[in-house]
């Protein structure tokens, strides 16, 4: 049996208003018991009503009650959203009055989970709600809104419809071999269809590598030898003195981190200790951590001192990072430039010059500027891409089975697995524990 739930839907703290969301089969009746004003059980859906929340004879707060009748609400249940004054104490008093009158406190993501279970949205749309809330740049917001409008759902449905057509024809061949008008599903018939599906998924996954970075940010390591201006670059990007800057080499001995949005790109920055040969034990630990950060980074900003010729340490770092997604940065352009390398961006971290050119280069290197031309043919997170990878593996397995001459009835198993993996993306084929785990990541009021 579905019970009645409530939770604070706005950020917890002092503000102009707070919104408390109440939902369930009896939500409107139960709120009406504590609402002094118009009879909420007799009003139309999607209407707002002025009144007071009462605890027996005690007036708690002056409020507005927005009423939604099922199924035309966010979660498909009867729902009331109560807008009260935004103080912490008064908000809790209104919430406690609801809890004393037939409601229980909602679990994390329970409203969104009910929306999913009531077929108001699929899993990709539910995930897009949290992506919208946590958007840190224009591209992240745009792609999240597209997913909320079912763009991702339609993409997955197009693949599933093609696979479903294959499965239906195979079943007809197996169950009704005497049916003369049915398509004869042979290896020769099946191979080009499976190949097209695999090629389509490969392109989606290729696009998704770019978009997931745009949405969730790029792990970026600032690398260079000591005293080339790595910490100054970090401070310039973050526009704050987060890292200690000194003319003495080896000042940074551990990793310093920060996050910023630069143009259309969110960077998770890591300022590392200068990489060089050192006999100092503590500094050596920092250098090893720097090398590890460089290996794990999606993007490397390799900083050199543009006012001096490259030395052996610079050349080693150029070699170490040649296969990485890398941007060469020549710092200290305010001094005389002594080096010139192909594609190098020149900056003065001291004078905060060259930031616009660096932002444009980051967009070019990460290919984020190509997202608009993808026309929505991408996925938004690791869960979605990993499931499509599994679907593609199943289709590759079916393709290999065809090459080995396996019977179509055995090949059908792999094709069916691909269909199910794609269904897990939208929630059409999904174990209960995954649903629970997914929605626990949400806010209480969601």
C-alpha positions in Angstrom: 0.0 0.0 0.0 1.3 3.5 -0.9 1.6 5.7 2.1 1.7 9.5 2.5 5.1 11.2 2.6 6.4 14.7 3.1 9.7 16.5 3.0 11.3 20.0 2.8 11.9 20.6 -1.0 13.9 23.8 -0.7 17.5 24.1 0.6 17.5 23.9 4.4 18.3 27.3 6.0 17.0 30.8 6.4 15.3 32.4 3.3 12.3 34.2 2.1 10.2 31.0 1.7 10.4 27.3 2.2 8.5 24.7 0.3 7.3 21.5 1.9 6.1 18.8 -0.4 3.4 16.3 0.7 2.3 13.4 -1.5 0.2 10.2 -1.3 -3.4 8.9 -1.8 -4.7 10.9 1.2 -2.3 13.8 1.0 -4.9 16.5 0.2 -7.3 15.2 2.9 -4.6 15.1 5.5 -3.2 18.5 4.7 -6.8 19.9 4.7 -7.1 18.7 8.4 -4.4 21.2 9.4 -5.2 23.9 6.9 -7.4 26.9 7.9 -8.7 28.4 4.7 -10.6 27.0 1.7 -11.5 23.3 1.8 -8.7 21.8 -0.2 -10.6 18.6 -0.9 -13.1 20.6 -3.1 -10.7 22.7 -5.1 -9.5 22.1 -8.7 -6.0 20.7 -9.6 -3.1 23.1 -10.1 -4.7 25.9 -7.9 -3.1 27.9 -5.1 -4.9 28.8 -1.9 -4.1 31.2 1.0 -4.5 30.0 4.6 -2.8 29.0 7.8 -1.3 25.8 9.1 -2.8 24.9 12.5 -1.6 22.5 15.2 -4.9 22.0 17.0 -5.9 25.5 18.0 -2.3 26.9 17.6 -1.5 28.9 14.4 1.9 27.7 13.1 2.3 29.9 10.0 0.7 31.8 7.2 1.1 29.8 4.0 0.1 29.2 0.4 -1.0 25.6 -0.6 -0.6 24.5 -4.2 -2.9 21.5 -4.9 -2.3 18.8 -7.6 -4.7 16.0 -8.2 -3.5 12.6 -9.3 -2.3 11.7 -11.9 -1.4 15.2 -13.0 1.4 15.8 -10.5 5.1 15.4 -10.4 5.0 11.9 -9.0 1.5 10.9 -10.2 0.0 11.0 -6.7 -2.3 13.5 -5.0 0.1 16.3 -3.9 0.2 19.5 -1.9 3.1 21.9 -1.9 3.1 24.2 1.1 4.9 27.5 0.8 5.7 28.8 4.3 8.1 31.4 5.7 11.7 30.4 5.3 13.0 30.3 8.8 14.5 27.1 10.0 12.3 26.9 13.1 9.0 27.7 11.4 9.7 25.3 8.5 10.4 22.5 11.0 7.2 23.3 12.9 5.1 23.0 9.7 6.9 19.7 8.8 6.4 18.3 12.3 2.7 19.2 12.1 2.4 17.1 8.9 4.3 14.2 10.5 1.8 14.2 13.5 -1.1 14.1 11.1 -0.7 11.0 9.0 2.5 11.6 7.0 6.0 10.1 7.3 9.3 11.7 6.3 10.2 10.8 2.7 13.3 8.9 1.9 15.9 10.4 -0.4 14.6 10.5 -4.0 11.3 9.0 -3.0 9.2 11.5 -4.9 11.2 10.9 -8.1 11.0 7.1 -7.5 7.2 7.3 -7.3 7.2 9.3 -10.5 9.2 6.5 -12.1 7.0 3.8 -10.8 3.9 5.7 -11.8 5.3 6.0 -15.4 5.6 9.8 -15.2 9.3 9.5 -16.2 11.9 6.9 -17.1 15.3 6.5 -15.4 17.1 8.8 -17.9 14.6 11.6 -17.2 15.0 11.0 -13.4 18.8 11.2 -13.7 18.5 14.4 -15.7 16.6 16.1 -12.8 19.7 15.7 -10.6 22.0 16.7 -13.5 20.0 19.9 -14.0 20.3 20.7 -10.3 24.1 20.1 -10.3 24.8 21.7 -13.7 28.0 23.8 -13.6 28.0 25.0 -17.2 25.8 25.8 -20.2 26.4 22.5 -22.0 25.6 20.4 -18.9 22.3 22.3 -18.5 21.4 22.0 -22.2 22.1 18.2 -22.4 20.3 17.6 -19.1 17.2 19.5 -20.3 17.3 17.5 -23.5 17.3 14.3 -21.6 14.4 15.5 -19.4 12.5 16.1 -22.7 12.9 12.4 -23.5 15.7 12.9 -26.0 17.8 10.1 -24.5 14.7 7.9 -24.1 13.9 8.2 -27.8 17.5 7.4 -28.7 17.4 4.1 -26.7 13.9 3.3 -28.0 15.2 3.5 -31.6 17.8 0.8 -30.9 15.4 -1.3 -28.9 12.7 -1.2 -31.7 15.2 -2.4 -34.3 16.3 -5.3 -32.0 12.7 -6.1 -31.1 11.9 -6.4 -34.8 14.8 -8.9 -35.1 13.6 -10.9 -32.1 10.0 -11.0 -33.4 11.1 -12.4 -36.8 13.3 -15.0 -35.1 10.4 -16.1 -32.9 8.1 -16.4 -35.9 10.7 -18.6 -37.7 11.0 -20.8 -34.6 7.4 -21.1 -33.6 5.7 -20.9 -37.0 8.1 -22.5 -39.6 5.1 -23.2 -41.9 4.2 -19.5 -42.2 5.3 -18.8 -45.7 5.0 -14.9 -45.6 7.5 -14.6 -42.7 11.0 -13.3 -43.4 13.6 -16.2 -43.3 16.1 -15.0 -40.7 19.4 -16.4 -41.8 23.0 -15.4 -41.0 23.1 -13.5 -44.2 20.0 -11.6 -43.4 21.0 -10.9 -39.8 24.7 -9.8 -40.2 24.2 -6.4 -41.9 21.4 -5.5 -39.4 23.6 -6.4 -36.4 26.6 -4.6 -38.0 24.5 -1.4 -38.4 23.4 -1.6 -34.7 27.0 -2.0 -33.6 28.3 0.9 -35.7 25.4 3.1 -34.4 26.3 2.3 -30.8 30.0 2.9 -31.4 29.2 6.4 -32.6 26.9 7.1 -29.6 29.7 5.9 -27.2 32.3 8.0 -29.0 30.0 11.1 -28.6 29.3 10.2 -25.0 33.0 10.3 -24.0 32.9 14.0 -24.9 29.5 14.9 -23.4 30.0 13.1 -20.1 33.2 15.1 -19.6 31.3 18.3 -20.4 28.5 17.5 -18.0 30.6 16.1 -15.1 33.8 18.1 -15.6 37.4 17.3 -16.7 40.0 16.0 -14.3 42.9 18.3 -15.1 46.4 18.1 -13.8 48.8 21.1 -13.9 52.2 19.6 -14.5 55.7 21.1 -14.8 59.1 21.4 -13.1 59.5 23.5 -10.0 59.0 27.3 -10.1 57.5 27.5 -13.6 54.3 29.0 -12.2 51.9 26.1 -11.8 50.5 27.4 -8.5 50.2 30.9 -10.0 48.3 29.4 -12.9 45.9 27.6 -10.4 45.4 30.8 -8.5 44.7 32.7 -11.7 42.2 30.2 -12.9 40.4 30.0 -9.5 40.8 33.8 -9.0 41.9 33.2 -5.4 45.2 32.6 -3.6 44.5 28.9 -2.9 48.1 27.7 -3.6 51.2 29.1 -1.9 53.3 31.0 -4.5 57.0 31.4 -3.8 60.2 32.0 -5.8 61.7 29.1 -4.0 61.6 25.8 -5.9 59.7 22.9 -4.3 57.2 25.1 -2.3 54.2 22.9 -3.4 54.9 19.5 -1.8 51.4 18.0 -2.0 48.4 18.1 -4.3 46.2 21.3 -4.2 42.7 21.0 -5.8 40.0 23.3 -7.0 37.0 23.4 -9.4 36.0 26.2 -11.8 34.0 26.7 -15.0 36.0 28.2 -17.8 33.8 29.1 -20.8 31.7 26.0 -21.4 34.0 23.7 -19.6 34.1 22.7 -15.9 37.7 21.8 -14.7 38.5 19.8 -11.7 42.0 21.2 -11.2 45.0 19.6 -9.5 48.1 21.6 -8.8 50.9 19.2 -8.4 54.4 19.3 -6.9 57.1 20.2 -9.4 58.5 17.1 -11.1 62.2 16.8 -10.9 64.9 14.7 -9.3 64.9 15.2 -5.5 66.7 13.7 -2.5 64.2 15.3 -0.1 62.0 12.4 1.2 58.8 14.5 1.7 59.3 16.3 -1.6 59.8 12.9 -3.4 56.5 11.7 -2.1 54.8 14.8 -3.6 56.5 14.2 -6.9 55.3 10.6 -7.0 51.8 11.8 -6.3 52.2 14.3 -9.2 53.1 11.5 -11.6 50.1 9.5 -10.5 47.8 12.6 -10.9 49.2 13.0 -14.4 48.5 9.4 -15.3 44.9 9.6 -14.1 44.0 13.0 -15.6 41.7 13.5 -18.5 43.6 16.7 -19.5 47.2 17.7 -18.7 48.3 21.4 -18.6 52.0 21.2 -19.0 53.6 24.5 -17.9 57.0 25.6 -18.9 58.9 28.9 -18.2 58.7 30.7 -21.6 61.4 33.1 -20.6 64.1 30.3 -20.4 65.3 27.7 -22.8 64.0 24.2 -22.2 66.2 22.1 -20.0 66.4 18.3 -19.6 63.5 18.1 -17.1 61.2 20.1 -19.5 62.1 17.7 -22.3 61.4 14.7 -20.1 58.0 16.0 -19.2 57.2 16.7 -22.9 58.1 13.1 -23.6 56.1 11.7 -20.7 53.0 13.6 -21.7 53.2 13.3 -25.5 50.4 10.6 -25.6 48.2 12.5 -23.1 45.4 14.9 -23.9 47.7 17.9 -23.4 48.0 21.6 -23.7 51.4 23.3 -23.6 51.5 26.5 -21.6 54.3 29.0 -21.8 54.1 31.0 -18.6 55.9 34.4 -17.9 55.1 36.0 -21.2 55.6 39.3 -19.4 59.3 38.5 -19.6 61.3 37.9 -22.8 60.0 34.8 -24.7 62.9 32.4 -25.3 61.0 29.3 -26.5 58.4 28.5 -29.2 56.7 25.2 -29.4 53.8 24.2 -31.8 50.4 24.9 -30.3 51.8 26.5 -27.2 49.5 29.0 -25.3 51.4 31.9 -23.8 50.2 33.4 -20.5 51.3 35.5 -17.7 49.9 34.0 -14.5 51.4 36.9 -12.6 49.5 39.6 -14.7 46.5 37.3 -15.3 47.0 37.4 -19.1 46.1 34.8 -21.7 43.1 33.2 -20.0 40.7 33.6 -22.9 43.1 31.9 -25.3 43.6 29.0 -22.8 39.8 28.6 -22.5 39.4 28.4 -26.3 42.2 25.8 -26.5 40.6 23.7 -23.8 37.3 23.6 -25.7 39.2 22.6 -28.9 41.2 19.9 -27.2 38.3 18.3 -25.3 36.1 18.7 -28.5 33.3 20.1 -26.4 32.6 22.6 -29.3 31.4 19.6 -31.4 28.5 18.7 -29.0 25.9 20.9 -30.9 26.5 19.0 -34.1 25.8 15.6 -32.4 22.0 16.3 -32.5 21.4 14.6 -29.2 23.1 11.3 -30.2 24.8 10.8 -26.9 24.3 9.5 -23.3 24.8 11.6 -20.2 26.5 9.4 -17.6 28.7 6.4 -16.8 25.7 4.2 -15.9 24.1 4.7 -19.3 27.3 4.3 -21.3 28.4 1.1 -19.4 25.0 -0.5 -20.2 25.3 0.4 -23.9 28.8 -1.0 -23.9 27.3 -4.3 -22.5 24.6 -4.2 -25.2 27.3 -3.7 -27.9 29.3 -6.6 -26.4 26.3 -8.9 -26.6 25.8 -7.9 -30.3 29.4 -8.6 -31.0 29.0 -12.0 -29.4 26.0 -12.6 -31.6 28.1 -11.6 -34.6 30.9 -14.0 -33.6 28.4 -16.8 -33.2 27.2 -16.2 -36.7 30.7 -16.4 -38.0 31.1 -19.7 -36.3 27.8 -21.0 -37.9 25.8 -21.2 -34.7 22.0 -21.9 -34.9 19.8 -18.7 -35.0 18.0 -19.9 -31.8 21.4 -19.7 -29.9 22.3 -16.3 -31.5 18.9 -15.0 -30.3 20.1 -15.2 -26.7 22.8 -12.6 -27.2 20.5 -10.4 -29.1 17.9 -10.6 -26.3 20.7 -9.7 -23.8 21.4 -6.5 -25.8 17.7 -5.7 -25.8 17.6 -6.1 -22.0 20.8 -4.0 -21.3 19.3 -1.1 -23.3 16.1 -1.5 -21.4 18.0 -1.0 -18.1 19.1 2.4 -19.3 15.6 3.7 -19.3 14.3 1.4 -16.6 12.1 -0.8 -18.8 14.2 -3.8 -17.7 15.6 -3.1 -14.3 16.2 -5.0 -11.0 14.5 -3.5 -7.9 17.8 -3.0 -6.0 19.2 -0.8 -8.8 16.1 1.4 -8.7 16.5 1.9 -5.0 20.3 2.6 -5.2 19.8 5.1 -8.0 17.1 7.2 -6.2 19.0 7.3 -2.8 21.4 9.7 -4.5 18.6 12.3 -4.8 17.7 15.1 -2.3 15.0 14.5 0.3 12.5 16.8 -1.4 13.0 15.0 -4.7 
